Amino acid sequence: MTNGVTFIGFGEAGRAFAQPGAQAFDRKTLSDATRAEMLAAYAAHEVDGHDDPAQALVRADTVMCLVTADQALAAARDYAPMLAPGALWIDMNSVAPGTKRNAGELIEAAGGRYADVAVMAPVLPQRRAVPLLVSGPHAQDAAQALQALGFAHVSVAGTNVGDASAIKMIRSVMVKGLEALTTECALAADRAGVTDAVLASLDASWKQQSWGERFDYNLDRMMAHGLRRAAEMEEVAATLADLGVDPVITRGTIARQRAIGALGITPPDGLASKLDALQARDTLPETVRAA
């Protein structure tokens, strides 16, 4: 059995998780423009950086893949043949479940063991205290390896590759969507000179409730009043446009409200019943099916 951990990709996440004595390879090392930066990063974190990925991988029993999302599948494809037999490939990249499954097939075909890992919060400032979800047939082994490396909050999400990343990706619909929506609202409020009043109104109307309760309430309103709300949001879009704010998110809201409202569903009680009612509609519009 080999020993040690190797980082494939040594950007912000790799540096946040780094341990002295680990091996590392980042393709930026191969570029004259970024080589000095990478060598300095390797030295600052006391890792053994390599110009050749094969040298970084030859003795690794645990590989932490932390590349950019667009390079996650390419990394698995390019470096799988260099893995030691049985090496754990811990894919911590923020990519779709299907991408993780494709990467897993490449790693497993080469004799490695693949684990889908979702990093569920910013890596800084938490570093190895950041919560992780792990899934796949080797999830337990990966969880134990991560805990041995000092990760304090590791949970197994399922036995299928893609289970962990599905939670992260779908959660991001809300988290990143609210960020984008916040920008659209804040810019418009600022340009209209009503920021304080808008914030006060939001504070007064924002209920303290669980996300399950919030989902249930929001679907109820859309089912019952989606068409009317879509018409109102057309006027909201016009307001933003007049202020010079492109209503990118608002246009999506109009389409979603109108599509749900057009179904003519009387809202049943409970979130599960509402979701069943939507999923059961053979005539569900494509704008809803794509969600």
Backbone bond lengths (Angstrom), bond angles and torsions (degrees), N, CA, C in turn:
res aa  C-N    CA-C-N  psi(-1)  N-CA   C-N-CA  omega(-1)  CA-C   N-CA-C  phi
1 M - - - 1.471 - - 1.522 109.12 -
2 T 1.340 116.25 139.23 1.451 120.84 176.24 1.518 108.97 -77.77
3 N 1.314 116.54 -179.55 1.461 118.70 178.82 1.514 109.67 -146.04
4 G 1.322 115.28 152.38 1.443 120.03 174.31 1.505 113.55 105.41
5 V 1.327 113.78 169.70 1.456 121.86 -179.14 1.521 109.07 -119.86
6 T 1.321 115.12 141.35 1.466 121.54 177.70 1.518 109.32 -123.51
7 F 1.315 115.93 135.57 1.452 122.39 174.38 1.522 109.18 -98.84
8 I 1.314 116.01 121.45 1.462 120.99 171.14 1.529 105.91 -101.57
9 G 1.309 115.23 109.61 1.457 121.94 -169.55 1.514 108.30 96.40
10 F 1.339 116.08 125.12 1.466 119.32 -177.24 1.521 109.83 -136.03
11 G 1.347 113.80 55.72 1.447 120.20 173.78 1.511 110.66 -91.56
12 E 1.329 116.83 -145.08 1.465 120.53 -176.42 1.520 112.08 -58.32
13 A 1.340 117.44 -46.49 1.467 120.00 -177.12 1.522 111.05 -68.32
14 G 1.311 117.15 -44.58 1.452 120.26 179.51 1.520 111.30 -59.01
15 R 1.313 116.05 -42.37 1.458 119.79 179.79 1.526 111.67 -69.56
16 A 1.333 116.70 -34.37 1.466 119.89 178.49 1.521 111.68 -66.77
17 F 1.331 116.48 -31.80 1.470 121.19 -176.79 1.529 113.22 -97.29
18 A 1.321 118.01 -4.88 1.465 122.23 -170.04 1.520 112.74 -61.68
19 Q 1.339 114.09 149.65 1.449 122.08 175.37 1.519 108.92 -130.32
20 P 1.325 118.07 140.37 1.465 120.08 177.38 1.526 111.27 -54.91
21 G 1.318 116.19 136.30 1.460 121.40 178.31 1.504 114.70 92.06
22 A 1.329 118.08 -10.09 1.460 120.43 177.37 1.523 110.06 -70.75
23 Q 1.310 115.78 161.35 1.461 122.31 174.54 1.532 108.25 -96.66
24 A 1.318 116.88 154.97 1.455 119.43 -179.81 1.521 110.74 -151.84
25 F 1.319 114.49 146.87 1.461 121.37 169.94 1.515 108.44 -140.53
26 D 1.319 115.60 131.28 1.456 122.20 172.69 1.520 106.91 -133.90
27 R 1.315 117.15 131.40 1.463 120.13 -174.95 1.525 112.02 -64.91
28 K 1.338 117.69 -15.78 1.456 120.06 175.71 1.529 111.53 -64.76
29 T 1.331 115.61 -20.34 1.462 119.52 176.59 1.520 111.08 -62.47
30 L 1.325 117.13 -25.77 1.467 121.80 -175.27 1.520 112.36 -84.10
31 S 1.326 117.40 -6.79 1.461 121.19 -179.37 1.526 110.14 -100.37
32 D 1.318 116.47 132.25 1.462 120.00 178.47 1.519 111.65 -59.31
33 A 1.341 116.36 -31.69 1.463 120.64 -176.04 1.522 112.39 -71.10
34 T 1.325 117.44 -27.60 1.468 120.23 -174.52 1.532 113.54 -121.50
35 R 1.315 116.88 0.82 1.463 119.91 -175.97 1.531 112.04 -61.71
36 A 1.324 117.54 -45.66 1.465 120.24 -178.05 1.527 110.88 -61.63
37 E 1.331 116.57 -40.11 1.466 120.46 178.17 1.521 111.19 -60.75
38 M 1.332 116.28 -44.09 1.455 119.64 -177.56 1.525 111.61 -69.01
39 L 1.329 117.25 -41.14 1.463 119.49 178.64 1.529 110.60 -62.10
40 A 1.339 116.41 -38.00 1.461 120.03 177.75 1.525 110.74 -66.69
41 A 1.332 117.03 -37.99 1.467 120.31 179.20 1.523 110.63 -66.96
42 Y 1.321 117.41 -42.79 1.464 120.45 177.25 1.530 110.14 -57.69
43 A 1.337 115.91 -46.83 1.464 120.33 -177.08 1.529 110.81 -66.22
44 A 1.329 116.85 -41.20 1.470 120.49 -177.55 1.516 111.99 -63.53
45 H 1.327 116.91 -30.97 1.468 120.81 -177.81 1.531 112.27 -103.11
46 E 1.316 116.45 6.79 1.466 123.25 174.54 1.524 112.37 57.21
47 V 1.337 115.77 41.02 1.457 120.37 174.42 1.517 108.42 -108.42
48 D 1.323 115.52 157.42 1.459 121.34 177.94 1.524 108.69 -89.92
49 G 1.315 116.70 100.43 1.449 120.98 179.83 1.512 111.60 -83.01
50 H 1.324 115.93 147.73 1.465 121.28 -177.52 1.526 111.04 -129.08
51 D 1.326 114.63 149.84 1.468 120.99 171.93 1.522 111.24 -85.62
52 D 1.316 116.60 -19.73 1.460 122.79 -176.34 1.537 108.52 -114.73
53 P 1.339 118.47 118.42 1.476 119.10 -179.13 1.516 113.06 -60.69
54 A 1.336 117.43 -31.41 1.461 120.23 -179.82 1.525 110.90 -62.21
55 Q 1.327 116.64 -38.27 1.464 119.96 178.34 1.520 111.29 -67.03
56 A 1.330 116.64 -35.19 1.453 120.19 179.82 1.519 111.72 -71.38
57 L 1.325 117.22 -27.12 1.464 121.74 -173.01 1.526 114.50 -97.97
58 V 1.294 118.35 -16.59 1.464 120.56 -166.90 1.527 113.48 -60.71
59 R 1.334 117.77 -32.84 1.471 119.94 -177.66 1.528 112.68 -110.93
60 A 1.312 117.25 13.86 1.464 119.66 -174.37 1.516 112.01 -88.73
61 D 1.326 117.30 130.91 1.461 119.81 169.34 1.527 111.39 -99.39
62 T 1.349 116.25 -13.21 1.464 121.75 175.60 1.516 108.80 -133.14
63 V 1.317 115.82 124.93 1.464 121.44 179.26 1.521 108.23 -118.22
64 M 1.314 115.95 125.14 1.459 121.08 178.04 1.520 107.85 -105.02
65 C 1.320 115.51 110.67 1.450 121.22 -177.78 1.525 109.01 -92.51
66 L 1.331 115.49 115.03 1.466 122.36 -175.50 1.526 109.36 -135.48
67 V 1.303 115.94 62.16 1.455 121.65 179.92 1.526 108.89 -100.00
68 T 1.328 116.98 -178.73 1.459 119.34 174.80 1.527 108.87 -71.79
69 A 1.331 115.95 155.55 1.464 120.54 -173.30 1.526 112.00 -56.22
70 D 1.330 116.99 -38.26 1.463 119.86 -176.71 1.524 112.49 -72.58
71 Q 1.336 117.50 -10.15 1.464 121.60 -179.16 1.526 113.35 -109.13
72 A 1.340 117.70 1.89 1.467 120.58 -174.81 1.519 111.85 -62.88
73 L 1.329 117.62 -46.83 1.459 120.59 -179.17 1.523 110.92 -70.97
74 A 1.320 117.01 -38.87 1.467 120.69 178.94 1.527 110.86 -62.85
75 A 1.337 116.75 -37.85 1.466 119.70 179.13 1.525 110.62 -63.31
76 A 1.327 116.75 -44.27 1.465 119.96 178.11 1.523 110.59 -61.93
77 R 1.310 116.87 -43.50 1.461 120.89 -179.06 1.529 111.46 -64.95
78 D 1.339 116.65 -44.40 1.461 120.51 -173.58 1.518 113.06 -75.89
79 Y 1.343 117.49 -33.98 1.457 119.72 -170.77 1.520 113.85 -105.30
80 A 1.329 118.10 -10.11 1.467 120.19 178.31 1.528 112.27 -54.60
81 P 1.346 119.51 -43.43 1.474 118.80 -179.07 1.525 113.62 -64.48
82 M 1.331 117.64 -15.14 1.463 121.09 -177.31 1.520 112.97 -92.74
83 L 1.334 117.26 -5.10 1.461 120.63 -175.94 1.519 111.69 -73.36
84 A 1.327 115.07 146.10 1.455 120.06 169.60 1.525 109.05 -70.61
85 P 1.333 118.17 149.07 1.472 119.81 179.31 1.524 111.61 -55.28
86 G 1.327 115.64 131.02 1.453 120.75 177.63 1.511 115.70 80.48
87 A 1.315 118.15 1.66 1.464 120.39 -179.47 1.525 110.08 -62.93
88 L 1.322 115.62 141.41 1.459 121.73 176.80 1.521 109.56 -84.04
89 W 1.322 116.39 122.83 1.464 121.41 174.65 1.527 106.43 -102.60
90 I 1.337 116.65 106.39 1.452 122.51 -176.74 1.520 107.91 -97.16
91 D 1.321 115.75 101.16 1.459 122.76 -175.08 1.520 109.13 -87.40
92 M 1.335 116.06 103.64 1.457 122.09 -175.29 1.529 112.11 -103.47
93 N 1.313 116.88 16.42 1.453 121.38 -176.04 1.526 111.48 -81.72
94 S 1.321 116.07 149.40 1.462 122.10 -179.50 1.520 109.81 -87.51
95 V 1.329 115.27 84.75 1.460 121.18 -178.59 1.526 109.75 -135.30
96 A 1.331 115.44 168.87 1.460 121.93 -176.53 1.528 111.31 -66.64
97 P 1.339 116.97 153.90 1.468 119.91 177.40 1.527 112.72 -54.86
98 G 1.334 117.34 -38.50 1.460 119.52 179.12 1.514 112.49 -63.81
99 T 1.322 116.79 -36.87 1.465 120.80 176.69 1.517 109.84 -65.69
100 K 1.330 116.75 -41.04 1.467 119.97 177.93 1.527 110.68 -63.15
101 R 1.337 116.92 -41.01 1.469 119.08 -179.89 1.526 110.74 -64.24
102 N 1.330 117.11 -40.64 1.461 120.14 178.39 1.523 110.99 -64.21
103 A 1.329 116.54 -42.39 1.464 120.01 177.66 1.521 110.87 -64.25
104 G 1.329 116.22 -40.09 1.457 119.93 179.32 1.511 113.01 -61.45
105 E 1.320 116.67 -39.46 1.466 120.35 178.33 1.524 111.09 -61.97
106 L 1.331 116.71 -38.63 1.465 120.46 179.28 1.527 111.31 -66.56
107 I 1.322 116.09 -43.31 1.464 120.27 -178.95 1.526 110.97 -67.10
108 E 1.326 116.73 -45.42 1.456 120.70 -178.90 1.528 111.62 -64.94
109 A 1.333 116.37 -38.34 1.469 119.98 179.65 1.525 111.64 -64.02
110 A 1.339 115.65 -27.04 1.467 120.06 179.91 1.520 112.75 -88.51
111 G 1.334 117.41 0.84 1.460 120.86 178.56 1.505 114.80 96.14
112 G 1.335 117.02 5.80 1.450 120.15 177.11 1.517 111.43 -90.62
113 R 1.321 116.57 177.71 1.464 122.94 176.53 1.524 107.48 -119.92
114 Y 1.320 115.63 125.09 1.459 120.57 -171.88 1.522 111.17 -104.34
115 A 1.334 116.14 138.86 1.465 121.66 175.05 1.522 109.32 -131.95
116 D 1.325 114.94 131.35 1.455 123.23 175.60 1.526 107.75 -87.43
117 V 1.330 116.67 119.06 1.461 121.19 -178.88 1.526 109.01 -124.21
118 A 1.310 116.29 129.00 1.459 122.41 176.28 1.518 109.00 -107.83
119 V 1.317 116.02 125.21 1.462 121.98 175.81 1.524 106.83 -89.57
120 M 1.329 117.23 115.44 1.457 121.85 -164.68 1.528 114.79 -97.08
121 A 1.320 117.54 13.00 1.470 121.30 176.90 1.525 106.95 -162.41
122 P 1.333 117.72 164.67 1.472 119.26 175.95 1.530 111.03 -56.41
123 V 1.331 115.93 141.20 1.466 119.65 -176.84 1.529 111.88 -71.75
124 L 1.301 117.57 -23.76 1.459 121.47 175.96 1.529 109.15 -111.57
125 P 1.313 117.42 133.41 1.468 126.45 11.29 1.531 114.56 -95.73
126 Q 1.328 118.50 6.44 1.470 119.69 -169.66 1.529 113.90 -73.01
127 R 1.318 115.93 -29.31 1.475 120.96 -177.89 1.530 110.56 53.80
128 R 1.333 118.65 -123.18 1.469 119.39 -175.89 1.532 113.56 -78.19
129 A 1.319 116.95 5.11 1.465 121.08 171.39 1.528 111.32 -93.11
130 V 1.308 117.56 -0.63 1.459 121.17 -179.61 1.531 109.63 -66.19
131 P 1.331 119.39 139.66 1.472 119.84 179.41 1.519 111.69 -71.16
132 L 1.334 115.50 136.70 1.460 122.75 179.71 1.522 110.12 -123.98
133 L 1.327 116.24 140.06 1.458 122.66 169.48 1.518 108.18 -110.62
134 V 1.332 116.75 136.52 1.456 122.09 -177.40 1.519 109.04 -124.60
135 S 1.334 116.56 138.29 1.465 119.31 175.73 1.522 110.61 -145.35
136 G 1.335 113.89 166.07 1.456 121.02 -179.12 1.519 111.11 118.24
137 P 1.326 117.08 170.54 1.467 120.19 -178.19 1.524 113.78 -64.17
138 H 1.331 117.14 -20.65 1.466 120.89 178.82 1.528 111.28 -107.72
139 A 1.322 116.88 23.14 1.464 120.89 -175.06 1.528 112.25 -60.17
140 Q 1.327 117.78 -42.42 1.463 119.69 -178.87 1.520 111.24 -63.61
141 D 1.331 116.71 -43.19 1.472 120.29 178.20 1.524 110.40 -62.83
142 A 1.324 116.32 -41.67 1.460 120.39 -179.63 1.525 110.72 -66.37
143 A 1.327 116.34 -40.82 1.468 119.71 179.38 1.528 110.44 -62.09
144 Q 1.317 116.25 -42.50 1.464 119.85 178.74 1.525 111.02 -64.93
145 A 1.336 116.85 -39.73 1.461 120.43 178.75 1.523 111.03 -64.88
146 L 1.318 116.79 -41.51 1.462 120.51 179.24 1.525 111.11 -65.72
147 Q 1.319 116.18 -41.62 1.463 119.25 177.99 1.521 110.77 -63.98
148 A 1.321 117.36 -37.87 1.462 120.72 177.94 1.527 111.47 -65.32
149 L 1.339 116.14 -25.88 1.454 120.93 178.28 1.525 112.60 -86.76
150 G 1.339 116.44 2.77 1.447 120.22 174.22 1.513 115.96 99.88
151 F 1.332 118.14 6.30 1.460 120.10 176.25 1.530 108.56 -75.20
152 A 1.326 115.49 126.55 1.465 120.35 -168.36 1.522 114.35 -93.04
153 H 1.324 117.92 -19.39 1.465 120.52 -174.26 1.527 109.87 -131.58
154 V 1.315 115.23 83.12 1.463 122.01 -177.10 1.522 108.59 -118.57
155 S 1.332 116.77 127.19 1.460 121.66 178.93 1.518 109.65 -129.15
156 V 1.323 116.62 143.87 1.462 121.87 176.97 1.525 108.25 -88.37
157 A 1.338 115.55 124.36 1.473 121.35 -176.09 1.518 113.26 -95.51
158 G 1.335 117.55 -17.73 1.454 119.50 -178.00 1.511 111.35 165.20
159 T 1.321 115.30 173.62 1.466 120.85 -176.62 1.520 112.72 -96.44
160 N 1.323 117.43 -1.71 1.458 121.03 -178.42 1.526 110.48 -106.01
161 V 1.331 115.75 135.18 1.454 119.27 170.47 1.522 107.74 -60.71
162 G 1.319 116.59 128.67 1.453 121.75 -177.13 1.513 113.03 110.22
163 D 1.337 117.95 -20.58 1.466 119.99 -179.97 1.535 110.94 -61.99
164 A 1.320 116.86 -46.87 1.466 120.58 -178.20 1.526 110.82 -68.11
165 S 1.329 116.15 -46.96 1.463 118.52 -177.14 1.519 112.03 -67.60
166 A 1.338 118.18 -30.18 1.466 120.35 176.95 1.525 110.44 -62.30
167 I 1.325 117.10 -41.92 1.464 120.46 178.45 1.521 110.10 -60.99
168 K 1.321 116.44 -46.44 1.467 120.39 -178.75 1.523 111.63 -65.78
169 M 1.338 117.52 -46.16 1.456 120.28 -176.25 1.524 111.21 -65.20
170 I 1.328 117.07 -44.06 1.462 119.85 -177.07 1.524 110.35 -71.70
171 R 1.314 117.63 -36.54 1.467 120.98 174.29 1.524 110.43 -59.38
172 S 1.320 116.84 -34.88 1.465 120.94 -178.24 1.520 112.80 -66.69
173 V 1.346 116.84 -23.49 1.467 118.99 174.23 1.520 109.23 -54.12
174 M 1.320 116.98 -43.61 1.462 121.83 -179.20 1.521 111.31 -79.23
175 V 1.325 117.27 -49.66 1.460 120.22 -172.88 1.529 110.96 -64.87
176 K 1.331 117.09 -53.06 1.462 119.25 -179.24 1.521 111.68 -73.16
177 G 1.346 116.03 -31.11 1.456 119.04 177.03 1.517 111.97 -63.97
178 L 1.336 117.02 -41.28 1.460 120.14 177.55 1.520 111.37 -65.06
179 E 1.337 116.33 -34.93 1.464 119.27 176.66 1.525 110.49 -61.71
180 A 1.340 116.13 -46.46 1.461 120.30 179.97 1.527 111.28 -65.52
181 L 1.332 115.78 -41.18 1.459 120.63 179.29 1.525 110.75 -65.20
182 T 1.324 116.84 -38.58 1.452 121.61 177.38 1.521 111.11 -58.99
183 T 1.329 116.20 -43.55 1.459 120.30 -179.87 1.522 110.84 -61.08
184 E 1.333 116.91 -45.76 1.464 121.54 -178.68 1.525 110.50 -62.21
185 C 1.314 117.16 -43.87 1.460 121.98 -179.66 1.530 111.08 -68.20
186 A 1.334 116.56 -45.96 1.462 120.27 -175.44 1.522 112.15 -66.34
187 L 1.331 117.03 -41.79 1.464 119.71 178.90 1.525 111.46 -62.57
188 A 1.344 116.02 -44.13 1.456 119.75 -179.81 1.528 111.04 -65.01
189 A 1.334 116.78 -42.84 1.464 120.08 179.76 1.520 110.64 -62.45
190 D 1.315 116.37 -40.50 1.465 120.41 -179.79 1.526 110.92 -65.29
191 R 1.321 116.46 -43.82 1.469 119.38 -178.24 1.527 111.89 -69.22
192 A 1.319 116.44 -28.81 1.459 120.27 177.57 1.525 112.04 -84.31
193 G 1.337 117.21 -8.11 1.456 121.39 -179.57 1.515 113.94 71.83
194 V 1.340 117.25 28.81 1.468 120.52 -176.41 1.530 111.98 -125.95
195 T 1.320 117.55 24.92 1.463 120.71 -174.18 1.525 112.30 -57.31
196 D 1.331 117.49 -49.06 1.466 120.25 -176.81 1.529 111.08 -62.05
197 A 1.322 116.72 -40.57 1.462 119.86 -178.83 1.523 111.25 -68.86
198 V 1.334 117.41 -39.07 1.465 120.71 177.98 1.519 110.26 -64.31
199 L 1.327 116.83 -44.95 1.464 120.20 179.64 1.526 110.98 -62.83
200 A 1.317 117.42 -41.77 1.466 120.61 179.19 1.524 110.94 -63.77
201 S 1.326 116.35 -39.80 1.459 119.85 178.88 1.515 111.45 -65.99
202 L 1.332 116.66 -41.38 1.461 120.19 178.09 1.520 110.90 -64.35
203 D 1.332 117.03 -42.57 1.464 120.56 178.45 1.530 111.20 -59.86
204 A 1.336 115.83 -39.02 1.460 120.20 -177.04 1.520 112.52 -71.99
205 S 1.342 116.88 -28.69 1.471 119.49 -174.06 1.519 113.70 -101.82
206 W 1.331 117.87 -8.74 1.472 120.92 -174.97 1.520 109.78 -80.99
207 K 1.305 117.02 112.22 1.456 121.69 -177.51 1.524 111.62 -79.32
208 Q 1.317 115.15 145.23 1.448 120.50 171.70 1.521 108.18 -83.80
209 Q 1.321 117.32 107.54 1.457 120.64 -178.55 1.520 109.58 -154.83
210 S 1.327 116.05 161.07 1.456 120.45 178.17 1.527 109.62 -69.24
211 W 1.313 116.21 162.49 1.466 119.49 178.06 1.519 110.61 -65.84
212 G 1.332 118.24 -32.88 1.460 119.98 176.18 1.519 111.61 -61.38
213 E 1.344 115.64 -43.61 1.462 119.93 177.05 1.519 111.47 -65.72
214 R 1.317 115.99 -37.14 1.464 120.43 -179.79 1.529 110.78 -67.50
215 F 1.339 116.98 -43.06 1.465 120.54 177.03 1.532 110.24 -59.24
216 D 1.327 115.29 -45.91 1.464 120.46 -178.56 1.525 110.42 -59.89
217 Y 1.315 117.31 -47.09 1.459 121.92 -179.06 1.530 111.23 -63.68
218 N 1.329 116.66 -45.79 1.464 120.09 -177.44 1.526 111.72 -63.95
219 L 1.328 117.79 -42.36 1.460 120.22 177.84 1.525 110.76 -65.44
220 D 1.329 117.13 -37.22 1.453 121.29 177.92 1.530 110.46 -58.96
221 R 1.329 116.51 -47.29 1.465 120.95 -178.87 1.532 111.82 -64.18
222 M 1.326 116.09 -39.79 1.471 119.46 -178.72 1.521 111.50 -69.70
223 M 1.324 116.99 -41.72 1.465 119.88 178.17 1.528 111.25 -62.37
224 A 1.325 115.56 -43.02 1.455 119.91 -174.73 1.528 112.86 -79.73
225 H 1.335 116.30 -34.70 1.472 119.08 -169.68 1.529 113.40 -132.96
226 G 1.333 117.50 19.68 1.457 120.31 -174.72 1.519 114.48 -57.39
227 L 1.330 117.10 -41.50 1.464 120.01 -178.54 1.528 110.84 -65.66
228 R 1.326 116.56 -44.78 1.464 119.34 178.37 1.519 111.14 -64.79
229 R 1.324 115.41 -41.45 1.460 119.19 -179.74 1.526 111.56 -65.82
230 A 1.328 116.97 -35.84 1.465 119.85 177.04 1.526 110.42 -61.78
231 A 1.341 116.07 -42.48 1.463 119.84 178.62 1.528 110.86 -63.08
232 E 1.335 116.48 -40.33 1.459 120.20 177.88 1.530 110.65 -64.12
233 M 1.339 115.85 -40.26 1.459 119.55 -178.77 1.524 112.26 -69.82
234 E 1.327 117.89 -24.05 1.466 120.13 172.09 1.529 109.43 -60.05
235 E 1.320 115.72 -39.37 1.462 119.64 178.52 1.529 111.18 -72.20
236 V 1.334 116.19 -33.37 1.461 119.46 174.51 1.524 110.01 -62.61
237 A 1.334 116.68 -43.29 1.463 120.46 178.52 1.517 110.91 -60.86
238 A 1.332 116.46 -40.63 1.461 120.12 178.14 1.527 111.05 -63.94
239 T 1.337 116.25 -38.80 1.459 120.64 178.26 1.518 110.99 -61.35
240 L 1.345 116.47 -46.88 1.460 120.27 -179.69 1.524 111.11 -63.62
241 A 1.333 116.02 -42.82 1.461 119.63 -179.59 1.527 110.98 -61.26
242 D 1.333 117.02 -39.60 1.461 120.75 178.14 1.522 112.14 -63.18
243 L 1.336 115.51 -28.52 1.466 120.84 178.81 1.528 112.45 -86.13
244 G 1.328 116.63 -2.87 1.456 120.51 -179.17 1.506 114.26 83.89
245 V 1.344 117.32 16.78 1.468 122.63 177.41 1.520 108.13 -105.33
246 D 1.326 117.16 118.28 1.461 121.10 -180.00 1.528 108.92 -67.02
247 P 1.346 119.04 117.71 1.471 121.29 -176.01 1.527 113.35 -79.80
248 V 1.308 116.83 58.60 1.470 122.11 -175.87 1.527 111.02 -59.68
249 I 1.314 117.20 -52.73 1.462 121.20 -177.83 1.523 110.23 -71.05
250 T 1.317 116.89 -37.93 1.458 120.75 -179.38 1.523 111.67 -61.99
251 R 1.328 117.70 -37.03 1.470 119.81 177.49 1.524 110.79 -62.22
252 G 1.324 116.58 -38.14 1.460 119.66 175.87 1.512 111.78 -65.66
253 T 1.345 116.37 -37.69 1.460 120.56 177.29 1.526 110.82 -61.95
254 I 1.320 117.00 -42.10 1.465 121.04 178.66 1.526 110.07 -58.66
255 A 1.324 116.39 -48.38 1.467 120.83 -178.32 1.520 111.52 -62.47
256 R 1.337 116.96 -41.82 1.463 120.71 -177.86 1.530 110.76 -70.20
257 Q 1.310 117.81 -44.98 1.465 120.44 178.82 1.534 110.36 -60.98
258 R 1.320 117.23 -45.37 1.457 120.46 -177.83 1.527 110.94 -65.06
259 A 1.324 117.44 -40.87 1.462 120.72 -178.29 1.519 111.56 -64.34
260 I 1.336 117.35 -43.96 1.463 120.63 179.38 1.524 110.81 -69.27
261 G 1.316 116.59 -44.06 1.455 119.98 -179.97 1.512 113.00 -62.57
262 A 1.335 116.34 -34.07 1.464 120.78 -178.19 1.521 112.82 -68.41
263 L 1.315 117.69 -16.39 1.462 120.46 179.75 1.529 111.82 -70.26
264 G 1.325 117.21 -23.26 1.454 120.19 177.94 1.509 114.22 67.19
265 I 1.322 117.98 31.38 1.462 122.09 -179.26 1.528 110.08 -86.25
266 T 1.313 117.37 128.64 1.459 121.27 170.00 1.526 107.57 -75.03
267 P 1.323 119.16 120.37 1.468 120.33 -172.88 1.522 112.14 -59.88
268 P 1.330 118.13 119.12 1.472 120.02 173.73 1.524 109.88 -77.19
269 D 1.318 116.09 167.28 1.462 120.70 179.89 1.525 110.41 -75.53
270 G 1.301 116.41 136.86 1.456 121.58 172.48 1.516 113.87 90.71
271 L 1.324 115.49 145.49 1.462 121.02 -178.69 1.520 111.68 -62.40
272 A 1.338 118.21 -45.24 1.463 120.88 -177.25 1.525 110.94 -60.20
273 S 1.339 116.66 -40.78 1.461 120.31 -179.99 1.519 111.32 -67.22
274 K 1.311 116.83 -37.20 1.464 120.14 178.08 1.529 110.72 -65.54
275 L 1.325 116.47 -43.90 1.471 119.90 178.89 1.520 110.78 -64.38
276 D 1.338 116.93 -40.82 1.468 120.13 177.56 1.526 110.50 -60.76
277 A 1.327 116.29 -41.31 1.456 120.01 -179.20 1.523 111.52 -64.19
278 L 1.315 116.45 -38.27 1.463 119.61 178.85 1.529 111.24 -71.36
279 Q 1.326 116.51 -44.54 1.463 120.23 -177.05 1.524 111.99 -67.49
280 A 1.330 116.98 -26.42 1.464 120.74 -175.73 1.521 113.24 -80.52
281 R 1.327 117.50 -12.88 1.450 119.34 -175.07 1.522 111.47 -75.20
282 D 1.348 117.23 113.81 1.453 120.75 178.08 1.517 111.61 -64.13
283 T 1.327 115.79 -24.06 1.457 120.67 -177.33 1.532 111.61 -97.17
284 L 1.330 117.56 18.48 1.438 121.00 -179.95 1.526 110.21 -55.66
285 P 1.319 118.93 123.39 1.471 120.43 -177.52 1.521 111.85 -60.23
286 E 1.325 115.66 152.31 1.458 119.74 -179.16 1.518 111.61 -59.88
287 T 1.332 117.78 -32.59 1.459 119.53 179.09 1.515 111.29 -63.82
288 V 1.339 117.69 -26.40 1.457 120.78 177.05 1.526 110.38 -88.01
289 R 1.332 117.19 -40.03 1.468 119.63 -179.93 1.539 110.86 -60.14
290 A 1.314 116.61 -32.06 1.460 120.25 -176.83 1.514 112.67 -73.46
291 A 1.328 117.39 -11.89 1.467 120.06 -176.99 1.520 111.20 -70.57
